[in-house]
Amino acid sequence: MLTFHALAQQPPRAPEPAEPTIKVEVSVVNVLCAVRDGKGRLVSNLEKSDFEVREDGKPQPILYFSRETKLPLTLGLLVDSSISQQRLIAEERRASAAFFEQMLGKQDAAFLISFDINVDLLQNVTGSVDFLRRGLEEIRVNSGGGAASATGPFPRVQTGGTHLYDAVYLAADEVLRKEVGRKALILITDGQDHGSKVTRAQAVEAAHKSDAILYTILFVDRGFYGYGGVGYTGESAVREMAVETGGRVFNARDDKELNAAFEQISSELRSQYSLGYSPSNPARDGAFRRIDVRVPGKGYRVQTRKGYYAPSGG
């Protein structure tokens, strides 16, 4: 069984007192998307009538529409603490603390995970920037069990590794699935996975099932991988994960670009649209269904998740 290596001391937010409800079986798929014009600028003034949604190629009437700038958000920050990140951790702490301070509103919350040969939940879901800052200070580089050795241009896998896919899976399945509203995961990593118990496909599936968007900031110490960074091969895997879930990948070469990546993620999360529809296919078969969202006739590009898993049973 895949579990966190250590749990944060701070308990999750207390649930609201239960109230009597009338249960009505209505299947609604919620899709978050960002829209850009031909120059890559975010477009934030669209209406419901501007959008078209298709599921497995079939048009779906949009029942619910809203702009997401003020709706609650739960963020998960996943920080690579393997040996390949040793010279970058201090900058990552500073930029992450500033991001939490700037991004989290009164309705928002975040949690913090570090990963190397273990996946550690350093801070559970909280709205406190102070708790998150303390969690950042607890990040320690695993210098004895990282993914690679810097003895040559091509790293060799040692015992242990960098469990990136496990971190995504656990963040989505054990934390975000319990949350409601908008959800996003942000990875700071060089993109290398070594030793995960789950596959990349399983990590993406968990993200889909938790309705999480996955962003990755590639912050790479290319000197660790030898001359010119020729041993580095991490970008393609995390890019595929981001595209599938409606996120993006950012390349950061220094602290200035790291801060800029956080700022772009913040702007995107504040410029999202939420579209809701009731699928024309009522089957509860657990199958993956492809989603296509468009803004016809304007030359805009829509960034959203590629699909979702239908409910199963009953």
HELIX and SHEET records of a PDB file:
HELIX    1   1 LYS A   48  ASP A   50  5                                   3    
HELIX    2   2 ILE A   83  GLN A   85  5                                   3    
HELIX    3   3 ILE A   89  MET A  103  1                                  15    
HELIX    4   4 VAL A  129  GLU A  137  1                                   9    
HELIX    5   5 LEU A  164  LEU A  170  1                                   7    
HELIX    6   6 ALA A  171  VAL A  175  3                                   5    
HELIX    7   7 LEU A  176  LYS A  178  5                                   3    
HELIX    8   8 ARG A  200  LYS A  209  1                                  10    
HELIX    9   9 ARG A  222  TYR A  225  5                                   4    
HELIX   10  10 TYR A  227  GLY A  229  5                                   3    
HELIX   11  11 GLU A  235  THR A  245  1                                  11    
HELIX   12  12 ASP A  255  LEU A  269  1                                  15    
SHEET    1   A 4 TYR A  64  ARG A  67  0                                        
SHEET    2   A 4 TYR A 273  TYR A 277 -1                                        
SHEET    3   A 4 VAL A  29  ARG A  36 -1                                        
SHEET    4   A 4 ARG A 301  THR A 304 -1                                        
SHEET    1   B 4 LYS A  58  PRO A  59  0                                        
SHEET    2   B 4 GLU A  52  GLU A  55 -1                                        
SHEET    3   B 4 PHE A 288  ARG A 294 -1                                        
SHEET    4   B 4 GLY A 307  TYR A 309 -1                                        
SHEET    1   C 6 VAL A 119  THR A 126  0                                        
SHEET    2   C 6 ALA A 109  PHE A 115 -1                                        
SHEET    3   C 6 LEU A  73  ASP A  80  1                                        
SHEET    4   C 6 ARG A 182  THR A 189  1                                        
SHEET    5   C 6 ILE A 213  PHE A 219  1                                        
SHEET    6   C 6 VAL A 249  ALA A 252  1                                        
END                                                                             
